[in-house]
Amino acid sequence: MISDAMIFAAGLGKRMHPLTIKTPKPLIKINAKSLLSNNIEKLIESKVKNIVINSYKHSNQIIKETKKYSENVRVIKEKDRLETGGGFLNAINKNQFYTKNPVILLNGDIFWINKYYNSINIIRKLWDPNKMDMLLALKNKEEFFGYSGNGDFDFYTTTSPLLELKKKTNSSLVFTGLQIVKQEVVLKKRKNFFSIKELIIDSAKKRRLYGYIDKNSWFHIGTVKDLESFKADYK
């Protein structure tokens, strides 16, 4: 079972101003609990043994938020902005993961409700290292609260519930922010600052990118308007 996870919490949160001028975006509260704590507790409930969180802006607030959890929840303070891919590579280089196995990665600004099943357990169950380098949890864009883009993916083939993905704009499938990634994929990069999107593109070209459509309700809290809409609709 995959037992390492990383939460990306080093973004600048510019789209959430003024709320994020003095508070990091992952500490925005949903139903009296921060986005970060919600995600940490979902990982703990799923028996993930090691949780790494990267931070950049307001790192001390992130550290304070995590002190209520065990020593298996740790924060990396990044001196320079590294983006998501660079942050993942930095965590590997700092030996932050207990194993060399694939890692569960979570964006720090997502929220979901485990209504139908435990999404973390499902993505672990679907993981197949023999044919995939990355596995992404997806939603149809019409069902992804707060999403306003054109879509991310189409697919070559499907073996229910798995989809072999290809990158495509103006499509119906959207990445939720939950994924599993092999460590060796990011170790091939020879730079420090890059997005995890580069790994997605590389894996798609190699026909090693897969996804599945998650049944649970997912919410992208990207703007103040999204947050206000969520609070109005999901009290």
Buried (B, 14 or more C-beta within 10 A) or exposed (E): EBBBBBBBBBBEBEBBEEBBEEBBBBBBBBEEEBBBBBBBEBBBEBEBBBBBBBBBBBBEBBBEBBEEBEEBBBBBEBEEBBBBBBBBBBBBEEEBBEEEBBBBBBBBBBBBEBEEEBBBBBBBEBBEEEEBBBBBBBBEBEBBBBBEEEBBBBBEEEEEEBBBBBBBEEBBBBBBBBBBBBBEBBEEBEEBEBBBBBBBEBBBEEBBBBBBBBBBBBBBBBBBEBBEBBEEEEE
